[in-house]
Amino acid sequence: MSRALFTATALAAASLCAASPAAAKTAFDGVWLFDKAPPMPGVTMMEVRSKGAKIEGHVTTLWYGPIEMMNPRIQDGRLLFEARNINDRDHPTRPWSVSLDKGQAHLKGRIWASEVDTQGYRGTTKDAKARTFRFTALPPLGQPIPGKLATTPPMGWSSWNKFAEHIDDRTVRAMADAMVSTGLRDAGYLYINIDDGWQGKRDANDMLQPNEKFPDMKALTAYVHSKGLKIGIYSSQGPRTCAGYEGSYGHVAQDAKSFADWGFDYLKYDLCSGEWFYADADRVKRSYHEMGAALQATGRDILFSLCEYGRFDVGSWGRDVGGQLWRTTGDITDDYETMTKIGFDKNGNPAHAGPHGWNDPDMLEIGNGGMSAAEYRTHMTLWAMSAAPLMMGHDLRETSAETLALLTNRRVIAVDQDARGVQGKAVRKQGALEVWAKPLADGRVALALFNRGAESASLELTAADAGFSSVTQVEDLWSGATAAILPTSYTVPAHGAVMIAVKGQ
């Protein structure tokens, strides 16, 4: 929404409040209230006014505030209009309709993933005032925020891939216990991150409270810290999170202080419904800077994870708004096609990655069961070569020996965590085969050979792939085997990967 349109919508909201049933010029004019609309997008009110043949109006929602009626007109006894449909390039607008029956307004429409099919009744000017969406001003973009955290890509666990919004205090504690008992903590995985679904309502002072699944946040963070781990939390700059819970819109500094007071060490900040309000690069940057500055003002070290799906070349400004990692893509799912599309093609510009700032192709799916052993090895190899954050997403209590071996291989983790902080990239492609290189701090170069095809295939790796004229040592990073020279060729299974480190000159 442009600034002019945003302002116009706000003014329209205010002026429509003056409408009353008595002043109606069409049967649809006036205030209509909705009490039983689904929570997504949370329709609360519709306001319509007409002057001659011109009709104006909007639908107020909890998620997106006022949704302007585009091209409103009356046809066959119904009020028809279009609404902007965020985040859907194939359907930038969606049709909506209103029909009247026995004094009730039947509103139907769709926005993004939300279907609206609900009945409303006439309201008053007083009702409209009570339900009018309250906009909040977005501060100007401040000075770059210096970063001192995440010298290497963060490692840990996040609740979303396995539990979605069905997460609770007991499960978080169990994940912390399992992180320790499995040896994952000692392998470098430190963060236990609560994703969406923890939020309750705001109290009389507008302080956001956790819901009944999280009875005591301070006690929970203390428990996780007692295990030698750190703990993260989740929010959105919009009025609602992706799962429909309370966001930080209008309460950014307040929520940052709460996160710090509770003892959190990490915040994932997800654009979600905020993309309705912050739909261009300038406002998206400002919305992340607002939270980045608020986190810094708390005085607590809180890792800041930007989740805006790779829009507006986020890697070029992520550090400036206080971010230590930034998503480069949409959500991962537990299948080879999505994982490889993200990992090979949507993993961000390598020039943007390095100490204190990392391209984030999303969480690991290893252990969730949707891919083969070879595909999960590709997943781990690709994320390590990309210097990506390693955030597990399975139930840690159900970690098989095979999964644990993939996730705790010290040689592979060392490539991801290498102090030089270089993001690897493809140096050679031959059909379905790709060779990637990643220079390491000790002078060696990690090489990965990926087979993206459906059949086993062979390829020779050369000293030139690593930028050397000759190779003096080879280490297989998955098996630990060493050799003085490269073999004639490597045979890689379908959807599999080979990963080595070479020393040379």
C-alpha positions in Angstrom: 0.0 0.0 0.0 1.5 3.4 -1.0 1.7 6.1 1.6 -1.0 8.1 -0.1 -3.3 5.0 -0.2 -2.5 4.2 3.4 -3.4 7.8 4.4 -6.5 7.7 2.3 -7.6 4.5 3.8 -7.2 5.9 7.3 -9.1 9.0 6.4 -11.8 6.9 4.8 -12.1 4.9 8.0 -12.6 8.1 10.0 -15.1 9.6 7.7 -17.1 6.4 7.3 -17.6 6.3 11.1 -19.9 9.3 10.6 -22.2 7.2 8.5 -25.4 5.9 10.1 -28.3 3.7 8.9 -30.5 6.7 8.7 -28.2 8.3 6.1 -28.0 5.2 3.9 -28.2 5.9 0.2 -28.0 2.3 -0.9 -29.2 -0.7 1.0 -25.5 -1.5 1.8 -24.6 2.0 3.2 -23.7 2.2 6.9 -21.9 0.2 9.5 -22.0 -3.6 9.6 -20.7 -5.6 12.5 -19.3 -9.2 12.4 -18.9 -11.1 15.6 -18.5 -14.7 14.3 -15.9 -14.3 11.5 -13.1 -16.8 11.5 -9.9 -15.6 13.3 -8.0 -15.4 10.0 -8.3 -12.6 8.8 -10.6 -11.7 11.7 -13.3 -9.5 10.0 -14.9 -7.2 12.6 -16.7 -4.6 10.6 -17.7 -3.3 7.2 -18.4 0.3 6.4 -20.0 1.5 3.1 -21.1 4.9 1.9 -22.3 6.2 -1.4 -22.7 9.5 -3.2 -24.6 9.3 -6.4 -23.2 6.4 -8.4 -20.0 6.4 -6.4 -19.6 3.8 -3.7 -16.7 3.7 -1.2 -15.9 1.4 1.7 -13.7 -1.0 3.4 -13.7 -4.2 5.5 -11.9 -4.0 8.9 -9.9 -7.0 10.0 -7.7 -7.9 13.0 -5.0 -9.1 10.7 -4.7 -6.4 8.1 -6.7 -3.4 9.4 -9.0 -1.8 6.9 -9.1 -3.6 3.5 -10.2 -1.1 0.9 -13.0 -1.9 -1.5 -11.6 -1.7 -5.0 -14.1 -1.0 -7.8 -17.2 -1.4 -5.6 -20.4 -1.6 -7.6 -23.9 -3.1 -7.2 -24.8 -5.8 -9.6 -27.8 -8.2 -9.4 -28.7 -6.9 -6.0 -25.2 -7.6 -4.5 -22.3 -5.3 -3.6 -19.3 -6.5 -5.5 -15.7 -5.4 -5.1 -12.1 -6.5 -5.3 -9.5 -6.5 -2.5 -5.8 -6.4 -2.6 -4.5 -9.9 -2.1 -1.0 -9.8 -0.5 1.7 -12.3 -1.2 0.1 -13.9 -4.3 1.6 -12.9 -7.6 -0.9 -15.1 -9.5 -3.9 -13.3 -7.8 -2.9 -9.8 -6.9 -6.6 -9.1 -6.2 -9.5 -11.3 -5.1 -13.3 -10.8 -5.7 -15.5 -10.2 -2.7 -19.3 -9.9 -2.5 -22.0 -8.7 0.0 -25.6 -9.8 -0.2 -28.5 -8.8 2.1 -31.2 -11.0 3.5 -33.6 -10.1 6.3 -31.4 -7.3 7.6 -28.3 -9.4 7.6 -25.2 -8.8 5.4 -23.6 -11.9 4.0 -19.9 -11.2 3.3 -17.9 -13.6 1.2 -14.3 -13.3 0.0 -10.7 -14.4 0.3 -7.4 -12.9 1.1 -4.2 -15.0 0.9 -5.0 -18.3 2.6 -8.1 -17.0 4.5 -11.7 -17.7 3.3 -14.4 -15.3 4.6 -18.0 -16.4 4.6 -19.8 -14.7 7.4 -23.0 -13.0 8.5 -23.1 -9.4 9.9 -25.7 -7.1 11.3 -26.2 -3.3 11.3 -24.2 -1.2 13.8 -24.0 2.4 14.9 -21.5 5.2 14.7 -20.5 4.3 18.3 -19.9 0.7 17.3 -17.8 1.8 14.4 -15.7 4.0 16.6 -15.0 1.1 19.0 -14.0 -1.2 16.2 -11.9 1.3 14.1 -8.4 0.0 13.5 -5.8 2.0 15.3 -2.8 2.7 13.1 0.6 3.1 14.6 3.3 5.4 13.1 6.5 3.7 11.8 9.6 5.6 12.8 12.1 6.7 10.2 15.1 4.5 9.4 17.7 5.0 12.0 21.5 4.7 11.9 23.0 1.2 11.2 23.0 -0.9 14.3 26.4 -2.4 15.0 26.5 -6.2 15.3 28.6 -8.2 17.8 26.7 -11.5 17.9 26.9 -14.6 15.7 30.5 -14.7 14.7 29.5 -18.1 13.2 26.1 -19.3 11.9 23.8 -20.0 14.9 23.0 -23.6 15.7 20.1 -25.0 17.6 16.5 -26.2 17.3 13.2 -24.6 16.5 9.7 -25.8 17.2 7.9 -24.9 14.0 8.7 -27.7 11.5 7.6 -30.5 13.9 5.0 -28.9 16.2 3.8 -25.8 14.3 1.7 -23.7 16.8 1.1 -26.8 19.0 4.0 -26.1 21.3 4.1 -25.8 25.1 6.3 -25.3 28.1 6.6 -29.1 28.8 7.7 -29.8 25.2 10.3 -27.0 25.2 11.8 -28.3 28.5 11.9 -31.8 27.0 13.7 -30.6 23.9 16.3 -28.9 26.1 16.8 -32.2 28.0 17.1 -34.1 24.8 19.6 -31.6 23.4 21.9 -32.5 26.3 21.3 -36.2 26.5 21.8 -36.8 22.8 25.1 -34.9 22.7 23.7 -32.3 20.3 24.5 -29.5 22.7 28.1 -30.6 22.9 28.2 -30.8 19.1 27.4 -27.1 19.0 23.6 -26.8 18.9 22.8 -24.2 21.6 19.5 -22.5 20.9 16.1 -23.9 21.9 13.7 -21.6 20.0 9.9 -21.3 20.6 8.3 -20.4 17.3 4.7 -19.2 16.8 1.9 -20.2 19.2 3.1 -19.1 22.6 1.3 -15.7 22.7 -1.8 -14.9 24.8 -3.5 -11.5 25.2 -2.3 -8.1 26.4 -3.1 -7.1 29.9 -4.5 -3.8 31.1 -1.1 -2.2 30.6 -0.9 -3.6 27.0 1.9 -6.0 28.2 1.8 -9.2 26.1 1.2 -12.3 28.2 2.0 -15.9 27.2 -1.0 -18.2 26.8 -2.0 -21.0 29.2 0.5 -23.4 27.6 3.4 -21.2 29.0 2.6 -20.5 32.6 5.9 -18.9 33.5 8.3 -17.6 30.9 11.0 -16.6 33.4 11.0 -20.1 34.9 11.2 -21.7 31.4 14.2 -19.6 30.3 15.9 -20.3 33.6 15.4 -24.0 33.1 16.9 -23.9 29.5 19.8 -21.8 30.7 20.5 -24.3 33.5 21.2 -26.8 30.8 24.0 -24.7 29.3 21.7 -23.7 26.4 20.1 -20.5 25.1 16.5 -19.9 24.3 14.6 -18.0 21.6 11.1 -16.6 21.0 9.0 -15.4 18.1 7.0 -12.4 17.1 5.8 -10.4 14.1 5.7 -6.7 13.3 2.1 -7.1 12.2 -1.0 -7.2 14.3 -1.1 -11.0 14.0 1.5 -13.7 13.6 1.4 -16.3 10.8 -0.6 -18.6 13.1 -3.0 -15.9 14.1 -1.6 -15.0 17.5 -0.9 -11.5 18.9 1.9 -9.6 17.1 4.0 -6.7 18.1 2.3 -4.0 16.0 2.1 -0.9 18.0 4.0 -2.5 20.9 7.5 -3.0 19.6 9.6 -1.5 22.4 7.2 -2.9 25.0 7.5 -6.4 23.6 11.3 -6.2 23.2 11.6 -5.3 26.9 9.4 -8.2 27.8 11.5 -10.6 25.9 14.6 -9.3 27.6 13.0 -9.3 31.0 11.9 -12.9 30.5 15.5 -13.9 29.7 15.3 -14.7 26.0 18.5 -14.8 23.8 17.0 -14.9 20.3 14.1 -13.3 18.5 12.7 -14.5 15.1 10.7 -11.6 13.7 8.3 -12.7 11.0 6.7 -10.3 8.6 3.3 -12.2 8.3 0.4 -9.7 8.6 2.9 -6.9 8.7 3.4 -7.3 4.9 0.0 -5.6 4.5 1.2 -2.4 6.2 4.9 -2.7 5.2 4.7 -3.6 1.5 7.7 -1.8 0.1 11.4 -2.0 0.8 11.6 1.3 2.8 8.8 0.3 5.2 10.0 -3.2 5.6 13.5 -2.0 6.5 12.1 0.5 8.9 9.9 -2.1 10.6 12.9 -4.4 11.2 15.1 -1.5 12.3 12.4 -0.5 14.8 12.7 -3.9 16.5 16.4 -4.1 16.1 16.8 -0.8 17.9 14.3 -1.8 20.6 16.3 -5.0 21.3 19.5 -3.1 21.5 17.9 -0.7 24.0 17.1 -3.5 26.4 20.8 -4.0 27.1 20.5 -7.7 26.7 22.3 -9.7 23.9 19.4 -11.0 21.8 20.2 -12.5 18.4 17.9 -11.0 15.8 16.6 -13.3 13.0 14.8 -11.5 10.2 12.1 -13.5 8.5 10.8 -11.7 5.4 11.3 -14.4 2.9 14.2 -12.9 1.0 12.4 -9.8 -0.2 14.1 -6.5 -1.2 17.6 -8.0 -1.3 17.5 -8.4 2.5 21.1 -9.5 2.7 22.3 -6.1 1.6 20.7 -4.4 4.6 20.0 -7.1 7.2 23.0 -6.1 9.3 22.1 -2.4 9.2 18.8 -3.1 11.0 20.4 -5.2 13.7 20.0 -8.6 12.1 22.4 -11.5 12.5 20.6 -13.8 10.1 17.9 -13.2 7.4 15.7 -15.6 5.6 16.4 -15.8 1.9 13.3 -17.8 0.8 9.9 -19.0 1.7 9.3 -21.9 4.1 11.1 -25.2 3.7 9.1 -28.4 3.7 10.3 -32.0 4.2 10.8 -33.1 0.6 13.7 -33.2 -1.7 12.3 -30.9 -4.4 11.6 -28.0 -2.0 14.8 -28.5 0.0 17.0 -28.4 -3.1 15.1 -25.5 -4.7 15.8 -23.5 -1.5 19.3 -24.7 -0.9 20.7 -24.5 -4.4 18.7 -21.6 -5.8 17.4 -19.5 -2.9 20.3 -19.5 -0.5 21.2 -15.8 -0.8 24.1 -13.8 -2.3 27.4 -15.3 -0.9 28.8 -11.7 -0.7 26.4 -10.8 2.0 27.4 -13.7 4.4 30.1 -13.5 7.0 30.7 -13.1 10.7 27.7 -11.3 12.4 25.4 -11.8 9.4 24.2 -14.9 7.6 22.0 -15.9 4.8 19.3 -18.2 6.2 17.7 -20.8 3.8 15.4 -21.9 6.6 15.5 -24.7 9.2 16.7 -28.3 8.8 14.2 -31.0 8.1 16.6 -33.9 9.0 14.8 -36.4 11.2 11.3 -35.6 10.1 11.1 -38.6 7.8 10.2 -37.1 4.4 13.5 -37.7 2.6 15.9 -40.6 2.1 19.2 -40.9 3.9 21.0 -39.8 0.8 18.7 -36.7 0.5 19.2 -35.8 4.1 23.0 -36.0 3.6 22.6 -33.6 0.7 20.6 -31.4 3.0 23.3 -31.2 5.7 26.1 -30.9 3.2 24.4 -28.1 1.3 23.6 -26.1 4.5 27.2 -26.6 5.8 28.7 -25.5 2.5 26.4 -22.5 2.5 27.5 -21.3 6.0 23.8 -21.5 6.8 22.3 -21.4 10.3 21.8 -25.0 11.5 18.4 -25.0 13.2 17.0 -28.5 13.6 13.3 -29.0 13.3 12.5 -32.6 14.4 11.4 -34.0 17.7 14.8 -34.4 19.5 13.4 -37.1 21.7 13.0 -39.3 18.6 16.5 -38.8 17.1 17.6 -42.1 15.5 21.2 -43.1 15.4 21.4 -42.4 11.7 19.9 -38.9 12.2 22.3 -38.2 15.1 25.3 -39.2 13.0 24.2 -36.8 10.3 23.7 -33.9 12.7 26.7 -34.4 14.9 29.5 -35.0 12.4 32.2 -32.7 13.8 34.0 -32.4 10.5 30.9 -31.3 8.6 29.8 -28.9 11.4 33.3 -27.4 11.3 32.8 -26.5 7.7 29.6 -24.7 8.5 31.1 -23.0 11.6 34.4 -22.1 9.9 35.8 -18.8 11.3 36.5 -17.4 7.9 32.8 -17.3 7.3 32.8 -17.8 3.6 29.5 -19.0 2.0 30.4 -21.7 -0.5 29.1 -21.7 -4.1 29.1 -23.7 -7.3 32.3 -23.7 -9.3 31.4 -26.3 -11.9 28.2 -27.9 -13.2 27.9 -30.9 -15.5 24.4 -32.1 -16.2 22.8 -33.1 -12.9 26.2 -32.8 -11.1 27.4 -29.7 -9.3 30.8 -29.0 -7.7 30.8 -26.5 -4.8 33.9 -24.9 -3.1 34.2 -23.2 0.3 37.6 -21.8 1.4 38.4 -22.5 5.0 40.3 -20.6 7.7 43.1 -23.2 7.9 44.0 -22.8 4.2 42.1 -25.9 3.1 39.1 -25.8 0.7 35.9 -27.8 1.3 34.6 -29.3 -1.9 31.1 -30.8 -2.3 29.9 -32.9 -5.2 26.1 -33.0 -5.5 24.1 -35.3 -7.8 20.7 -33.7 -8.4 19.7 -36.5 -10.8 17.6 -39.6 -10.4 20.4 -42.0 -11.3 23.8 -42.7 -9.7 26.6 -40.8 -11.5 30.4 -40.3 -11.4 32.6 -37.3 -11.8 36.3 -36.4 -11.1 37.1 -33.7 -8.6 40.2 -31.7 -9.5 42.7 -29.5 -7.8 41.4 -26.6 -10.0 38.0 -27.0 -8.4 39.6 -25.9 -5.2 41.7 -23.2 -6.8 44.9 -25.2 -6.4 47.5 -26.4 -9.0 48.0 -29.6 -7.0 46.5 -31.4 -4.0 48.6 -32.7 -1.2 45.9 -34.1 1.2 42.3 -35.2 0.9 39.9 -35.8 3.8 36.5 -37.3 3.4 34.4 -35.2 5.7 31.6 -37.7 6.1 33.8 -40.8 6.8 37.0 -39.2 8.1 39.1 -41.2 5.7 42.2 -39.4 4.4 44.4 -39.8 1.3 47.3 -38.0 -0.3 45.7 -37.6 -3.7 42.2 -37.3 -5.2 40.7 -40.5 -6.6 40.1 -41.0 -10.3 36.4 -40.2 -9.8 33.7 -40.1 -7.2 30.4 -42.1 -7.7 27.5 -40.3 -6.1 24.1 -41.9 -5.5 21.0 -40.3 -6.9 20.1 -37.1 -4.9 23.3 -37.7 -2.9 26.5 -35.8 -2.0 30.2 -36.2 -1.4 32.0 -33.8 0.8 35.8 -33.5 1.2 38.4 -31.0 2.3 41.6 -30.7 0.4 45.0 -29.2 1.1 47.0 -28.0 -1.8 49.2 -25.5 -3.5 
